Protein backbone atom coordinates (compact mmCIF):
# COMPACT_ATOMS: atom_id res chain seq x y z
CA UNK A 1 0.00 0.00 0.00
CA UNK A 2 1.32 3.45 -0.81
CA UNK A 3 2.31 5.55 2.16
CA UNK A 4 1.14 9.05 2.78
CA UNK A 5 -2.14 9.86 1.08
CA UNK A 6 -4.34 7.09 2.45
CA UNK A 7 -7.23 6.64 4.83
CA UNK A 8 -8.93 3.84 6.72
CA UNK A 9 -12.52 2.83 7.41
CA UNK A 10 -13.99 0.04 9.52
CA UNK A 11 -16.75 -2.16 8.15
CA UNK A 12 -18.47 -5.37 9.26
CA UNK A 13 -17.86 -8.41 7.01
CA UNK A 14 -21.05 -10.28 6.20
CA UNK A 15 -21.44 -14.04 6.40
CA UNK A 16 -20.40 -14.30 2.73
CA UNK A 17 -17.09 -12.48 3.50
CA UNK A 18 -18.07 -9.25 1.74
CA UNK A 19 -17.99 -5.64 2.89
CA UNK A 20 -19.56 -2.58 1.33
CA UNK A 21 -17.89 0.80 1.06
CA UNK A 22 -18.49 3.80 -1.19
CA UNK A 23 -21.24 1.94 -3.06
CA UNK A 24 -19.02 -1.01 -3.96
CA UNK A 25 -18.83 -4.52 -2.54
CA UNK A 26 -15.44 -6.03 -1.76
CA UNK A 27 -14.63 -9.66 -0.97
CA UNK A 28 -12.32 -10.17 2.01
CA UNK A 29 -10.57 -13.38 3.12
CA UNK A 30 -13.04 -15.94 4.48
CA UNK A 31 -11.57 -16.06 7.97
CA UNK A 32 -12.70 -12.43 8.43
CA UNK A 33 -16.42 -13.14 7.91
CA UNK A 34 -18.72 -11.86 10.66
CA UNK A 35 -15.95 -9.60 12.01
CA UNK A 36 -15.14 -5.92 11.94
CA UNK A 37 -12.46 -5.32 9.34
CA UNK A 38 -10.31 -2.31 8.55
CA UNK A 39 -10.07 -1.19 4.95
CA UNK A 40 -7.32 1.12 3.82
CA UNK A 41 -7.60 3.14 0.64
CA UNK A 42 -5.50 5.54 -1.39
CA UNK A 43 -6.72 9.12 -1.79
CA UNK A 44 -4.85 9.30 -5.10
CA UNK A 45 -6.21 5.98 -6.44
CA UNK A 46 -9.60 5.49 -4.75
CA UNK A 47 -10.22 2.18 -6.55
CA UNK A 48 -7.23 0.63 -4.73
CA UNK A 49 -8.41 -0.84 -1.43
CA UNK A 50 -6.62 -3.09 1.06
CA UNK A 51 -7.88 -5.10 4.00
CA UNK A 52 -5.72 -4.91 7.12
CA UNK A 53 -5.51 -8.09 9.19
CA UNK A 54 -3.09 -7.63 12.07
CA UNK A 55 0.25 -6.72 10.51
CA UNK A 56 -0.78 -8.10 7.10
CA UNK A 57 -2.32 -6.04 4.31
CA UNK A 58 -3.90 -7.56 1.22
CA UNK A 59 -5.33 -5.71 -1.75
CA UNK A 60 -9.01 -6.47 -2.38
CA UNK A 61 -10.98 -5.88 -5.55
CA UNK A 62 -14.52 -4.72 -6.01
CA UNK A 63 -16.91 -7.47 -7.05
CA UNK A 64 -18.62 -7.03 -10.40
N, C-alpha and C positions, 0 to 999 in steps of 0.2 A: 504494500500500500504506500502511496506517495506520502511524504511527510509534509507538514505545513498546513496547506489549505484543505482541511478535512473536518468532518463533524461526525458525531455519533448519535444514534437514537436507540431506544430500547423498545422491543416489540415482543409479543407473546407468540410462540410457535404453535400452530394448530396441531391437531392429532396427525395430520398428513404431512407434517414437517414443512409447512409453508408459513411465511410471514408476509404481511402487506405493508407497503410504505410508498408514499407518494403516488398512489393509484396503481402500483404494480405489485405483482405477487412474486416472491422469491422463494426458491426451495433451499432449505438449510439441511445440514447433515441430520440423518434420522435420529441420532442419539439426543438431539436437542428438542425433539417434539415435546409439547406440553411444558415448555420452560420459557422463561424470559431470556431473550437473546439480545445481544448488542450488535447493531449494524453500524459499520463505519462507511462513510461515503466521501468522495472527493468533490469539493466545491467546483473545481475546474472541469471535471468529467463526471457529471451527476449520474450517468448510467453505470459507473463503476462502483460496485457495492461489495463490501466484505463482511463476513460474520466473524466476530471475535469470540473465541472459545478458550478461556484461560489465556495462555501466552501464545496461542496459535491463531492465525488469521487466514481465512480462506475466501477467495473471491467467489461470489454467488452471482448467478445470472437470473434475469427476469424470465418468468415462464411465459410462453406464447399462447 
